[in-house]
Amino acid sequence: MQVTMGLWALTVVGLAALIAVDFFIGRKPHEVSVKEAGIWTAVWIALAGLFGLGLLVFGGGQPAGEFFAGFITEKSLSVDNLFVFVLIMAKFAVPTQYQQRVLLVGVLIALVLRAVFIAAGAAIIAGFSWVFYLFGAFLIYTAWKLVQEARAGGQDEEYEENKLLKATERRFGVADRYHGTKLWIQQNGKRVMTPMLVVMLAIGTTDVLFALDSIPAIFGLTQDPYIVFTANAFALMGLRQLYFLIGGLLKKLVHLSYGLSIILGFIGVKLVLHALHESGVHVPEISIPVSLGVICAVLIVTTITSLTATRRQTAAEAAPSGGEVMSKDDVDA
């Protein structure tokens, strides 16, 4: 797909305008309701759908299919980010009314950092076609690692600050409490960061770790930097609302890691086959419609099995144990 500099500029301006509207509407700190989060989640998904339809009309079926496959993949992988976001919010004891501001700025930082990753990935792919072997092997390894972590007990129970964040805190100092939405204050004659800025940086920089597998994954679906960037942008920009919408449901998605491991492993195999094909080896390649179908099917099955397993576990915990003697009132009830 041919993308001019004008289209790139128009896209960036359009995304910036959407972000500005989102920021303006939610500029007043408040506790986000499930209704508000649901409405805005639907809005961002609808905008992504309209963008994909625009690609279908003006670019054809191939770019549109690649965008939808990339968007769904990035969206599903971003749900895994929410587990860590919950831990970060708890670690820094972020007041409920400030969480939406933290997520908005944190996601913007993540989007800028991912843009750098995407540009670097596109440049590497353009110069070295053998990098697909590395991407494919890395995704297969990541898939195996996800399965091992899931079998070992899933997510870590506590967030640990990365070295960059710790160094920043030592360099500038951190206030002992939140000061509304302020990012810097004067304390003892020195300008120091507030916990609000620290948690924003924590979310933004932590996302870089997730980008290490999500960026190779989407490059396994399309090598068009424009589609890679826009799919990431739409997936990330709706992440804040998704956090408030399904925050309580995250613990019920007990099979999510298994589903993501299947998706990453599948895309890893797709990348290796593509690399072999580029090297002149006659092997079948996996088409975008097949990829899109597999990704959607895995997510649907994973969600159903997760909710079913959670429901059974809840029922088992609520049921009286075999050794308990039921009272007459219990029998009557």
N, C-alpha and C positions, 0 to 999 in steps of 0.2 A: 504494500500500500504506500503510495507516494504522499508524503506529508510535507507541506511547505512550511517555511519559517512563519508565514502569516497564520497558518492554522495552529502551529504550536503556540504562538503568542495569543491568539484568540482563545485557545483552550485554557491556558494558564490564567488569563484575565477572567474567563468565565468561572473557573474553579475558585479564584480569589474572591470574586463577587459572591459566590454561594457561601463561602466561608465567612465573609463579612456579614452577610444577612444572618447566618446562624449565630455569629458572635453578638450581633446587635439585639437579636430577639432574646438571647439568654444572658445578656450582659449583667442583669441584676441577680446577685447570688440568691438562690432559692433551692429548696429540695425538689428534685425532679420526680413527678408522679409517673406511674406506669402508663397512664393515658397519654401524657405528653411525650414520653419516650416512644410509645407505640406509634403515635402520629408521625414523629420525625423519622423514625426508622423506616416507616412506609414511604415517606417523602424521598429519602435518600435512595431507597431501592427503586422507586419509580423513576427518579432522575437517571440512575444507572441504566434502567431499562430503556428510557428514551434515548440515551446516548448510544446504546447498542443498536437500537432501531435506526438511528441516524447513520451509523456505520453501515448498516445493511442497505439503506437507500442509496447512499453516496459512494460506498466502498465495495459493496457486494457481500455475499454470504460468508466468504472466508474470513475477512477481518471481523465481522460481527460475531461469528462463531468463536473465534479466538478470544474476543473480548469477553463474551459471556462465560466461556470456560475459565478464563483467567480471573474474572471477577468472582465467580462462585468459589474457585479454589482459594483465592486470597481472603474471601469473606470467611470461609470455613477455618482457614488457618488463623485468622484474626480472633476468632472465638477463643482459641487456645490462649491468646494474649490476655484475655479477660481474667483468667485464673490468676495470672501474675499481677494484674492491675488491682484485683481484690486484696492480694497480699500487701502490695505497696500502700494502698489506702489505709490498711490496718496498721502497717508498720509506722507510718507517720501520723496516725490518728487524725486524718483529714476530716474536718467537720462536714456534715452531710451537705450543707448549703454551698460549700465551696468545691465539691467534687466535680461538678460539671465544668467549672472554669479550669480546674487542674487537667481534666481529660482533654478539653479543647486545645489548650496550649501544648500539652504533651503530645497529642496526636499530630499537631502541626510540626513540631520538632521532628517527630518520627517520619513525617512525609518528606521533609527536606532531606533528611539523612538517607531515606530510601531513594530519592531522586539521584543522589550521588552514587549509590550502589548500582542503580539501573544504568546510569551513564557509563560507569566503569565496566559493568557486565556487557553492555552493548559493544563497547570498544574492544574488549577482550575477544568476544565472539567473532567480531568482524575480522580480527587479525589472526586468530588461532582457532580453527574449526575443531581441533582435537580437544578443546576445553569441554565439549559436550560429554566426553568420556568422564572427565572429572566431575562435572555437574551430576551426571547420572549416578556415578559411584557414590557421591556424597549424599544424594537423596535416598539411595537404597540403604546406606549406612544409617542415616537419620531415621528412616522408617524402622529399621531393626532396633535402634536405640529407644525410640518411642514405645515400642512393644515391651522392651525390657523394663523401662521405667513404669509403664502401666502395670506390669506383672509384679513389680516390686512395691507398689503402693501408690503410684500416681504422683501428684504434684507435691512439691516441698511445702512444708507447713509454715515456713518463715522466709521472708525476702531478705537477701543479703545485698548491701550496696556494692556496686562495682568500684573498681579502683579509681576510675576517672571521677566519679561522683565524690568519693572520699577525698581525693586530692583537691577538688574544687571547694569542698567544705573547709578544708584546712587552710586554703589560700585566702578565702574571703570571710570565713566565719559565718555562723548561723545564729539567728535570734532564738530566744528560748521559748517563743510562742508565736502563734499566728497573729498577724495584724491585718485582718480583713483580707482583701485581695492584693495587698501591697507585696511587691517582690523584693524591694530593698528598703531598709530603714537605717536611721542613725542610732547607734547604740554605743554609749561610752565614748562619744566623739569619733567613732569609726563607722563606715558604711558597711553593713553586713547583709547577707541574704536572709530572707524569711523562710520558714519551713515550706511555704507555698511554692517558692521558686525551686527549692530542693526536690520536692515531690514531682513537679513538672519535669525537671531534668531527669529524674529517676525513670519516669514513664517513657520519655522520649528516647533516652539512651538504651533502656532495656529492650525497646523494640528492635534495636539494631541486631540483637541476638536472634530474634525471630526472622529478621530479613535474610539471615544467612541461609535459611532453607526455603523461605517463600520466594525470594528473587530467582534462584535457580529453578524452582518449581514452575514459575510462570514462564520463564525462558524455555522451559520444556514444552510449553503449549504454543508459544509464539516468539519469534525473534524480532518482532517489530517493537522498537523502543516506545513508540507512541502508544500502542495498545498496552504494553507492560506498565507504563506510567499511569495512564488513565484508569486501568483496572485496579491498580494499587490505590490511587487517589480516591476512587469511589468506595472501595472497600474500607479504607481507613477513616474517611470523613463521616461515615455512619456508625463508627465504632463507639463513639461516646454515648449515643442514644441506646445502642444495643447493650451497653454495660448496665444501664438502669432498667432496661426492659427484661433481660434474662439473667440479671445478677443472682436472683434467688433460684434460678433453674440450673446454674452451672454445676452444682454438686450432683444433679440428677443425670448429667450427661456422662455417665460412668464409662461408656465405651467410646467416647470421643477420640481418645488417643489411638485406639485400634483403628478407627475409621480414617484418621489422618495418616496413620502409618501406611495403610493400604493405598491411599491416594498418592502419597509421596513415593512409595515403592513403585506404583504403576507409572508415574511420570518419570521416575528414574530409569525404568526399563525402556520407556518411550524415547528418552534422550539417548540411551546407549544404541538402540536400533537406528535412530536418526544419524548418530555419529558413524555407525558402521555403513549405513547407506551412503553418507557423504564420502566415505573412504573407498567406495566402489564395491562393497560387499553387497550381494543381492539378498537382502532380508526384507521382510514385510514391514511397512511403517504404519503406525497407528494414526488414524485420521482424527480430525478435530471433533466430528460428530460422535465417534466412538468414545473419545476422551470425555466429552461433555456428558454422555450417557453414563459412563462408568462413575464419574465423580458424583453426579446427582444420585445415582442408585446407592452408592456407598454411604452418602450422607443421610439419605432417607432410612436405609436399613439400620445404620448406627443409631439414629435418633429413636427409632421404634424400639430397638433392643435395649437401649439405655433406659428409656422410660418404663419399659416392661420390667426390667431387672430391678429398678428402683422401687416400683410399685410392689413387687413381690417381697423385697427386703423390708419395706415399711410394714406390709401386712404381717410378715413373720415376726417382726419386733413387737407389733401391737398385740399379737395373739398370745393367750396365756400359755405358759410352759406346761409340759406334760405332768410335772410334779405338783402343780398347784391344784388345790381343791376349790372348786367353784361354789360360791354361796348360793342360797336359795334365790336371793335377789338377782344374782347374775344369771341363774337359769331362767327365771321369769323374764328377764330382759331379753 
